[in-house]
Amino acid sequence: VLAGVTKLGKHLEATYDLAAAVLKLDSLFNLPVEAPTGTYFGVAHGGVSLAAHGLTLTRDGDPSPLLQNASFSLRPGEKAVIWGPNAAGKSLLADVIFRSAEAYAGRVEVDGHPVSTIHPRELRSEVALVRGVELFTGTVQANLLLGGEASPGAVLRTLSLVGLADHVHSLSEGLATSITNASHPFSAGQARRLMVARALLARPRLLVIDGTLDAMDHESQAQMLDVLRTDVPELTVLVLTHERSLARSLPRTFEIRDRMLVEVEGGRRDTE
């Protein structure tokens, strides 16, 4: 009887995984289709420049702007934080940079090109957006590379940067260990670190981190910020946060105040 119950449990688990996969596929098939048009960067290296000019962001169906007439610019390799309260437009800004939101006024440019004119596939090969945890049933390595390529040494070095090398090494099958729908064998905090590692392994030129650091403990936040400040000098970095403790954690800091974007003097410097 016990063996029968165990076998039934395995069948139910497989059925659950299949149902979850079907739901994910359904959500993907129902996503709006993007226009496959736009310019290409060509061959480029190092970080990108990022700029916004007179940017106004609004929610669908709400005429009141979340962010109004905002302008800022980052040079290649600069690191910056944008702090703002919840629902201040930070995630919408990330969507505009990533070209997953098109309804806005003003202009956002990557390397001098308006993002609305850059081919989505080309843009996302240069820009990595880290937001939440998105893992699938598969090996640790497959979740990190998403079909891309990286040497085992590069994968292990990146895992070391985000503080996961020892944990992955302790797993019975290392990088070949399977991840379940519940992110096992990673804790919630470790799964967020894994998302940062995935983004770094994609070798982007601009890294946008939207709220991921907010959900980490203080020790993990400090480690991630140290990596961003010192270990990826050529990478342009933009961290979006509602945590006051993260404001001024990078060399440049902007704050959203009364729907306006204001640069705050006294951001953290690499010499501190």
Disulfide bonds with the S-S distance in Angstrom:
none
